[in-house]
Amino acid sequence: MRVEELEKIPFEEYLRKIFDPTKDFEKPEALKGWRHLCQTMYILSPHVGATLGEWGAEVIKIEMPRLADPMRHTSPFNEAYIYPLTDERPMTGTGYGYIHANRNKIMMTLDYHHPEAKEIMKDLWRMSDSLAECYRPGTFNRWGIGYPQVLEVNPRLIYCWLGGFGSVGPGRRKGSYDILGQSIGGLASITGQHEDVVKVGDEYKQTYLSGGFPAKHTNWIIDWVAGLMCACGLTAAGYWRRKSGLGTMIDFSQVSVANRFTGYGLPLYGRFGVVRQRWGNWDPQLCVHGIIITGKSDFPDSDNPQEADEARYLLVSAFQDEDFRELCDLIGRKDLYEKFKDEKERLKPFAQMEIYGELEVWAKDMTREEAILAIQDKGLLAFPVMSAGDIYNWPHVWERGKMRWLDDPLYGDILQAWAPALASETPPRVKWETRPLGADNVKLLHDLLGMPMEKIKELYEKAVL
């Protein structure tokens, strides 16, 4: 676009034009020509391939014949299967928990224990750029398909191993899941509500009757972040390969992600010996800057607990002195401002407990919407804590293309949470949600590797595929 054209439209309109989500499939792909082998399961490592696939890489997902990636057998509440797993087991299928980490992938089955499988792997190594696997450290080496064997065949291939505790250290033999990684990595210890507080006379005092317990972050948060970090690591290794002509091995510890999520918790302990505590829905460095609950729901008659009960939470932000004064005036507690006019005083635990407690007393006869409007009318920040339903109905995510309906080649219309990043020239995209187990065996072995159909049939009979 020429400079003189830029001057004719507002900047926001210019951004709408260059990021127009309806034009995504007309633009080139950033990783077009990159081939990645996804020899993984669950969420941690499959997400590496899913991310690369969104940016245009060809991703080959390899699963064990008949058994499949165990994540195929999971689903929220086990109520929905989107496609039969195999012809032999028509009553089972692939659950929703599997799909987002396996989008845009070509599906292949292979039992690594067979000699023929090792030869197939060598052929794939020769024509691939990267590989990710998540088996226990040394497992692929023992099977003859690990990094030492890859080096002999294709030293340019970038090999990424992901596991709970890394392949070096006292925890290297341990398996891990997201919740275990959150626990061992220190994240669960600082997640959850603080100890309950009760008002005795004019003072707030802690109790240990409930509250104060560690909590798991929802979803598989360190799995997703680890996968994204490794996808970035693979592309960075690609730049190194341009200079050196060589691949590399990436050793990634899932627990390290949980360590990073503890924020200042580790340096705080290292410097002062202070253990960071759980702080619930409040910010330990700003006050007021946290989440409160109102006494009434916006949807009191709804049978959906997400509407009837959870649609009562809102964020309030008024940590500047003048904003705090306005908030105290709004709730009719000017004395609260006089008591905590110093921002450092407001940060103390019992001060925050008292302040947020009084905010919830003020909101006890209000709905979330009423409380938000009252706070915003004062020129202060207040927003609802949004549910999945709220997000779906929020125009913002649709305008940015972060929520879309995908016309999947196999499943028809599927609602998609699109890749989080925007790129004007090479945008990420979802071409299909996922595919059945081994759906592309013939395509890969016959068309890509040139294997005769009789040989493919023989591999099926031997249960190699």
Phi, psi and omega in degrees: 000132182286157181300318181297332177286326179299327183286347185271345182231148176300154184301321180297321178292324176300317179294320177301323183291312185282337179256013183310111184296340179286349181259001186306314187283357176268352186255159180291164181255137186298321185251026177302129181097351178273130178246129184236135177261119183256092183257064197223177179208166181064230187241317188314300185268329174302331182295334176301308181294323180298319179294314178299321180296324178297330181265011169109357179290152171273119185245123179255113179269124181249123181237160176290137179303138177067318181285315178071174171298125181305336182293341176298334186270005180254154177195147174306118179064007179056032185258349189224127173241135187259350177192140177303141183289312178212166176293330183284338183233069188292344183269000176245170183193201184254126183272163181299333180297342184272332201288316188293336178270005183223027178284153176064016185259148172268130191260129181224148173247148180195127175267107188297343185286341182276142177303322179297326180295321180296323178291322177297319179299318180299320178297320179291320177303318186299332185245018182242160181259327184209166183210141174230136176216159187224022178286167180305148182306130178089350182299310180296327177299315180295327180279355179082020180229024182271188184299320177302321179288324177298317181303323181291330185266313183213090181292353178274348183288137179264120189251123181242119175254130178238133177205175185298316191233016182080167181266001177231133179124169185295340181262009190297335182273355185275143171275168182207154168234173183302314184293326177291319178297321177296324182288307183292327183280000176090353184290317182296332183292337180248009180253132180129183183278151171290174176298146179297153181233137176239152180266122178242107186066238179259008183240153176257130182233147180284146170231163180238025181290323177204171184078172177078013182262148176299153181218149176274138169298143179292166184057198181245069195295320181282337172295312182297314182294320178299317179299318179295318180296321180289326175298319176295320179297321179295317180291325175296320177295332176296322176295319178299321180296326177300324182276319189262337186079006184239151171278195179201172174246133177252126178251114187238132179255120178301320183297332179298329177295315178299321177302316182293327180290347177285356175063235182275007184299316182290311177296330178297317179289318182297325183273320187240353183073019182263128178269122179296138184258166173287141187230007174062225186264018182245162180261123182287354182244354178219142176207123012269130177196077186196187186250133177237169179239139178270166182280337184238152180265151173292339182229068187296335184262004183286143174278350180274115182298335178294332176269312186292320186253313187280342178279044178234001184261142177214152175270135175238132179229115179204062187268343174290149185305314183292323177294320179296322177299316180297320181294317179296324177295321180299316184272006177072032181230063178298332178296332179293323177295316180298325182287326185233040182291336177279123184299330179290327177292324181295336183282344182294143187309310184288334175295314180296320179299320180289316183297310181292327176298318180289327175297320180287330173296317178299324186267007188293335179253021184238156169273169179300316182297319179295318180294317180298313181298320180296319180289317180294327178298338177273002182080017181255165182272131175205133182217151177287150168279115193269140175268177176301322178295320178297317181297317181302323183267009181270117182302331183305312184290332179284320180296323179279354180077019179278345175231126183213155169268125179257130174273085185290139182301330182259319192258353183081212184289123176228131178286131185241136161268109187288171177304142187290333186272149171255141175219123188290324186261327181227070185290149173290160181203158175248120182266322174208159185284300175196182181221161180296163180302125177067019186298335187246021181304309183295317180301316182287311185287319182277307186282320183275313184264352178073026182280135178296150181297326178298322179291321178298318178299320178297319179295325176294317180296328178275359182065024172289326179252000000 
